[in-house]
Amino acid sequence: MDFEPSDDQRLLVESVTRMLSGTYGFAQRKGYMALPEGYSPAVWSQFAEQGLLGLPFAEEYGGFGGGAQEVMLVMQAFGRVLVLEPYFSTVVLAGMALNVAGSSEQKAAVLPAIAEGRLKMSFAHCERQARYDLTDVVTTAKRNGSGWVLDGSKTVVANGATADRIIVSARTGGDRHDADGITLFLVDADASGVARRGYVSRDDTRAADISLSNVSVSDADVLGGVGGGLPIIQRVVEAGIAASAGETVGAMEAMNEMTLEYSKTRVQFGNPIGSYQVVQHRLADMFMAQEQGRSMAMLATMSIDNPEQGARTRDIALAKVGIGQAGRYVSQSAVQMHGGIGMTEEYAVGHYFRRCMVIERLFGDPAYYLNKLAAEVG
């Protein structure tokens, strides 16, 4: 199988890298963090102008008809500079849900607005008691005439405080852990009964806890069939794992470059630390871990469109374990090789470390997926 990017994909990476080189220095990023939104609206507009916000959407909805590979390459470029804008929550997570389950009317109403940068979205499924169990949903949606009324709460919703619309999972039938009976709804963020508490996550991104109290939605707001939300949620999670794996690869590339450069300039016992064999061996190990992680990111990306659910689930689990282990090794090694400066807020490597550690636990940590793989083989 040919893993080399096509000419169009190379041009995509070059254009994204060129744009970010002028807008996403480390000092600039710290400035974006301090803005009320936690990111730069101006950069978000640039993403729209570049066509990045419509990348995975069909041309009829204002997109470019790209696929999982193109999204992975963009996320890899984002990982190199730790992009803060809500691309992951809007385009990757909400975009996948709409691509998989949206009606033609829903797509026509939402996807062009996303592609143009006018609409930001979040995907709200995680609940406090659920941990990584996708079936554990206690938020309810009850019939009320021709519509529904939602009650419950969601936690750690990526960019939930700045989203214009939120895709919310709720139980319309069954018991707490039943696979059937989960339904997805499109909810306006400023609808009556929606309360959001935003905060800064450990990796400097923004998240929110969302409560829903007697929130009214219509049948037109149902995404996919009533009670059939779990397969959609699984596809969204798989897309999120593949995209975040690409972001981790970009972060590892940046950390390896910073560490290599530091080893050439940091002098200890009269010599650059990079001249010592033990340091050279560690740098080589970090590079190998990066390339192993890249392979796992490719595996996840190429599994997204696999119609066989069992094989797709297994490959995604393998990739999640592999990219998590690689990201942890490179991150910890980079901080250790930088010594005390690696732990300071003023130096970039610690920020990359924190982002990789958050991604490692996103949608489930490696131990969770190892247990799933072990259970599968009996």
C-alpha atoms as one frame of an Amber mdcrd trajectory, in Angstrom:
protein
   0.000   0.000   0.000   1.284   3.478  -0.911   1.417   5.720   2.160   2.959
   8.693   0.352   0.687  11.753   0.161  -0.634  12.744  -3.241   0.362  15.997
  -4.932  -2.878  17.621  -3.792  -2.256  16.494  -0.225   1.279  17.904  -0.319
  -0.068  21.238  -1.516  -2.615  21.167   1.316   0.100  20.578   3.922   2.330
  23.272   2.419  -0.458  25.860   2.407  -1.492  25.097   6.008   2.124  25.111
   7.212   2.791  28.406   5.444  -0.281  30.018   6.978   0.532  28.805  10.499
   4.170  29.902  10.255   3.040  33.518  10.158   0.230  33.310  12.712   1.181
  30.699  15.291   4.468  31.415  16.963   4.636  30.387  20.607   4.291  33.986
  21.811   1.328  34.535  19.489  -0.338  31.409  20.828  -0.030  32.699  24.392
  -1.797  35.854  23.236  -4.639  33.817  21.730  -4.996  31.887  24.996  -5.665
  35.125  26.831  -8.537  36.164  24.534 -12.099  35.701  25.852 -12.745  32.830
  23.444  -9.456  31.118  24.243  -8.474  31.245  20.573  -8.148  33.783  17.749
 -11.317  34.625  15.760  -9.030  36.130  13.122  -7.194  32.822  12.673 -10.547
  31.022  12.546 -11.519  33.309   9.654  -8.254  32.428   7.925  -9.111  28.744
   8.266 -12.396  29.481   6.488 -10.664  31.449   3.727  -8.217  28.576   3.204
 -11.107  26.121   2.884 -10.028  24.114   5.922 -13.406  24.355   7.651 -15.147
  22.718   4.707 -12.422  20.189   3.989 -14.337  16.946   4.790 -17.725  18.109
   3.470 -19.243  17.457   0.051 -18.962  20.200  -2.555 -22.739  20.601  -2.682
 -22.570  21.833   0.921 -19.730  24.270   0.345 -16.953  21.795   1.123 -14.009
  20.307  -0.737 -14.884  16.621  -0.591 -11.797  15.641   1.395 -11.518  12.546
   3.524  -9.942  11.256   6.696  -6.415  11.413   5.253  -6.705  15.110   4.479
  -8.082  15.804   7.950  -5.200  13.844   9.516  -2.642  15.886   7.581  -4.247
  19.146   8.687  -4.367  17.960  12.301  -0.716  16.968  12.074   0.155  20.513
  11.006  -2.014  21.843  13.840  -0.206  19.605  16.324   3.149  21.108  15.403
   2.038  24.517  16.719  -0.684  23.489  19.218  -3.604  25.168  17.469  -6.312
  26.345  19.879  -9.169  27.055  17.476 -12.256  24.766  17.688 -11.474  22.839
  14.503 -11.536  19.480  16.273 -14.911  20.010  17.947 -16.586  21.695  14.979
 -15.199  20.071  11.841 -14.001  16.674  13.076 -16.557  15.667  15.729 -19.733
  17.557  14.814 -18.829  17.358  11.137 -18.555  13.567  11.262 -21.926  13.276
  13.019 -23.583  15.404  10.358 -21.833  13.603   7.503 -22.892  10.206   8.834
 -26.408  10.911  10.074 -27.579  14.339   8.939 -30.553  14.649   6.617 -30.115
  16.603   3.404 -32.006  19.488   5.018 -29.801  19.447   8.126 -26.617  19.314
   6.051 -27.773  22.156   3.828 -28.587  24.283   6.876 -25.447  23.574   8.895
 -22.467  22.487   6.795 -22.172  25.622   4.581 -22.267  27.785   7.717 -19.424
  25.736   9.223 -17.397  25.919   6.006 -17.785  29.704   5.903 -16.726  30.079
   9.545 -20.117  31.426  10.639 -21.040  28.478  12.827 -19.057  26.733  15.575
 -20.248  23.466  17.055 -19.528  21.042  19.877 -20.313  17.382  20.463 -21.715
  16.755  23.951 -21.874  13.096  24.919 -19.620  12.501  27.955 -21.287  12.395
  31.373 -19.689  12.374  34.819 -20.640   8.819  35.731 -19.829   7.288  32.338
 -16.031   7.568  32.139 -15.312   5.929  28.744 -18.525   3.889  28.398 -20.363
   5.233  25.350 -23.620   3.530  26.337 -23.790   5.127  29.800 -26.269   7.967
  29.216 -28.661   9.302  31.850 -29.562  12.587  30.148 -33.163  12.119  29.025
 -35.313  13.270  26.116 -39.056  12.875  26.612 -41.846  13.371  24.134 -43.745
  16.626  24.444 -46.365  16.970  21.766 -44.610  17.161  18.405 -41.188  17.683
  19.965 -38.904  16.641  22.810 -37.783  17.981  26.180 -34.178  17.393  27.278
 -32.970  17.181  30.875 -29.511  16.278  32.155 -25.917  17.356  31.974 -22.750
  16.839  29.941 -19.166  17.350  31.010 -15.804  18.236  29.413 -17.428  19.385
  26.175 -14.641  20.658  23.930 -15.183  24.365  23.157 -18.669  24.028  24.575
 -18.752  27.567  25.943 -18.193  29.214  22.541 -20.237  26.867  20.329 -23.282
  28.208  18.505 -24.947  24.803  18.264 -24.357  21.604  20.224 -25.014  17.992
  19.284 -26.363  16.398  22.468 -26.954  12.719  23.199 -29.947  11.789  25.339
 -31.790   8.642  26.266 -35.192   8.263  24.633 -35.622   4.662  25.720 -34.070
   1.744  27.571 -32.038   1.627  30.749 -28.841   3.475  31.621 -26.403   1.105
  29.891 -28.586  -0.051  26.981 -27.039   0.303  23.541 -30.455   1.066  22.064
 -32.470   4.091  23.040 -29.798   6.813  22.640 -30.734   9.705  20.342 -28.751
  12.699  19.107 -30.261  16.192  18.987 -29.142  19.494  17.478 -29.517  22.109
  20.220 -29.050  25.861  19.946 -26.476  26.916  22.535 -28.560  29.915  23.594
 -31.816  27.965  23.876 -33.863  28.402  27.026 -32.735  25.948  29.701 -29.165
  25.544  28.424 -26.490  26.616  30.936 -22.776  26.450  30.215 -19.771  26.732
  32.538 -16.591  27.213  30.570 -13.073  26.631  31.856  -9.477  26.213  30.730
  -8.321  22.605  30.445  -4.904  21.413  31.567  -3.591  21.638  28.005  -4.718
  25.285  27.578  -7.715  24.399  25.399 -11.232  25.369  26.451 -14.020  23.042
  27.582 -17.371  23.409  29.317 -19.851  21.590  31.514 -23.358  21.912  30.094
 -26.651  21.488  31.927 -29.992  21.054  30.203 -33.176  21.866  32.083 -36.476
  21.497  30.259 -34.854  22.284  26.888 -37.346  22.042  24.029 -36.337  20.716
  20.604 -38.359  19.655  17.586 -38.402  16.487  15.514 -36.405  18.392  12.898
 -33.577  18.603  15.437 -33.196  14.815  15.713 -29.925  13.702  14.109 -30.366
  10.222  12.664 -33.145   7.931  13.808 -34.741   8.043  17.237 -32.996   5.506
  19.463 -30.234   4.806  16.960 -27.594   7.246  18.149 -24.932   4.837  19.405
 -23.514   3.827  15.996 -23.214   7.516  15.127 -21.448   8.242  18.408 -19.034
   5.391  17.726 -18.204   6.816  14.307 -17.639  10.254  15.841 -15.296   8.807
  18.470 -13.377   6.868  15.824 -12.954  10.021  13.750 -11.819  11.880  16.862
  -9.224   9.229  17.682  -7.841   9.260  14.136  -7.656  13.063  13.982  -6.112
  13.430  17.446  -3.569  10.748  16.519  -2.482  12.975  13.647  -2.233  15.906
  16.037  -0.034  13.834  18.352   2.314  13.026  15.456   2.705  16.732  14.731
   3.375  17.438  18.407   5.992  14.669  18.541   7.721  16.099  15.470   7.910
  19.515  17.123   9.202  18.096  20.424  11.861  16.019  18.690  13.059  19.028
  16.719  13.193  21.202  19.841  15.028  18.516  21.803  17.573  17.910  19.054
  18.292  21.624  18.786  18.571  21.953  22.567  21.058  19.067  22.678  23.310
  21.029  20.316  23.303  24.217  22.392  23.091  23.012  26.011  26.628  22.595
  27.324  27.423  20.283  30.236  30.930  19.351  31.453  32.382  21.474  28.681
  30.551  19.773  25.798  27.127  19.982  24.159  24.942  17.296  25.718  24.229
  15.975  22.227  27.816  14.804  21.983  27.226  12.178  24.663  26.251   8.734
  23.477  23.479   8.211  26.003  21.748  11.382  24.774  22.156  10.313  21.163
  20.559   6.959  21.964  17.608   8.671  23.638  17.127  10.993  20.652  17.129
   7.976  18.339  14.565   6.214  20.517  12.355   9.321  20.473  12.491   9.454
  16.693  11.599   5.764  16.397   8.655   6.264  18.747   7.496   9.161  16.582
   7.573   7.027  13.439   5.787   4.174  15.179   3.150   6.666  16.243   2.869
   7.914  12.675   2.139   4.349  11.532  -0.584   4.060  14.162  -2.113   7.361
  13.061  -2.183   6.081   9.485  -3.819   2.845  10.643  -6.559   4.769  12.440
  -7.092   7.085   9.489  -7.345   4.290   6.937  -9.733   2.380   9.197 -12.317
   5.175   9.310 -14.011   4.137   6.062 -13.785   0.384   6.677 -17.391  -0.893
   6.400 -16.645  -3.890   8.643 -17.343  -2.585  12.134 -15.416  -5.316  13.977
 -12.219  -4.738  12.031 -12.635  -0.977  12.266 -13.116  -1.094  16.040 -10.093
  -3.349  16.509  -7.795  -1.222  14.348  -8.896   1.978  16.081  -8.172   0.370
  19.468  -4.714  -0.745  18.314  -3.986   2.736  17.009  -5.197   4.390  20.199
  -2.841   2.253  22.280   0.099   2.771  19.931  -0.218   6.532  19.558  -0.771
   6.929  23.295   2.383   5.008  24.158   4.435   6.863  21.543   3.175  10.279
  22.597   3.862   9.579  26.256   7.419   8.356  25.600   8.378  11.282  23.383
   6.727  13.840  25.686   8.330  12.569  28.866  11.720  12.188  27.190  11.573
  15.700  25.733  10.846  17.249  29.131  13.544  15.167  30.799  16.134  16.047
  28.154  15.399  19.745  28.616  15.905  19.476  32.370  14.407  22.147  34.599
  13.541  24.497  31.740  11.241  21.856  30.306   8.888  22.296  33.270   8.455
  26.058  32.937   5.437  27.831  31.456   7.741  30.073  29.455   9.164  27.182
  27.440   7.119  25.427  24.751   8.000  21.794  25.369   5.935  21.551  28.553
   2.847  22.729  26.680   3.328  19.985  24.081   3.712  17.470  26.910   0.403
  18.490  28.461  -1.447  18.382  25.165  -0.191  14.873  24.424  -1.191  13.689
  27.883  -4.726  15.040  27.405  -5.011  13.383  23.981  -3.792  10.108  25.491
  -6.916  10.023  27.686  -9.316  11.443  25.125 -12.128   8.913  24.455 -10.275
   6.361  26.602  -6.709   5.808  27.749  -4.410   3.025  26.428  -5.246   0.749
  29.384  -8.938   0.940  28.519  -8.306  -0.086  24.909  -5.840  -2.786  25.911
  -8.550  -4.298  28.078 -10.971  -4.174  25.155  -8.459  -5.911  22.886  -7.737
  -8.527  25.548 -11.439  -9.218  25.991 -11.830  -9.641  22.237  -9.161 -12.351
  22.021 -10.519 -14.045  25.130
